[in-house]
Amino acid sequence: MSSELEIEFKNLVTVDEFTKLIHEFNIEKEDMVIQKNYYFDTPEFDIKNISCALRIRKKKGDYELTLKQPVKDGNWETNEYLEEQAALKMIETGYLPDGEVKNTLTDLNIDFNTLSCFGSLTTKRAEIAYLGGLLVFDYSSYLNKEDYEIEYEVTDKNKGEENFRKLLEHFQIPLRLSENKVIRFYREYKKLKNGH
């Protein structure tokens, strides 16, 4: 189990901008790693309603359970490694194993007994070190939608923001509203559920 402050800057990009960036940073097809996020909430979306997110991420055969909670400079992440059997059980039934995530949800007054997996998002991701941070190139597909995004994960918010802004300016990419993947997923989920 680990907990950490996640400070990241995000920007949605067009397919052409994405192609240019991966070319400029020498990202090859084989550098892209597939990961799959499974999102969980109560039937009333109690986790989303307090601006948190709960997911299991499958990456390279490993499963990690993550609860994200907003804090001043980013998100506080509580992460737990899950054995495959426990992860698959949670995906199928919503059963949350004992641990820090379960304890935190209890502290937040979330009824973890009503959790269910309401969908998944698949990302092809490449990561490179960049100016003291991690530059991430993501192509995501979910609910009949696709998007392209770059993220910059850092430990110093001010320096990271400056480096990210300069990167976008250098490649003449406009700053675009880029919500977290789970928020984009929720929005698309709601549209489909309401028949739009």
Order of alpha helices (4+ residues) and beta strands (2+ residues): beta-alpha-beta-alpha-beta-beta-beta-alpha-alpha-beta-beta-beta-alpha-alpha
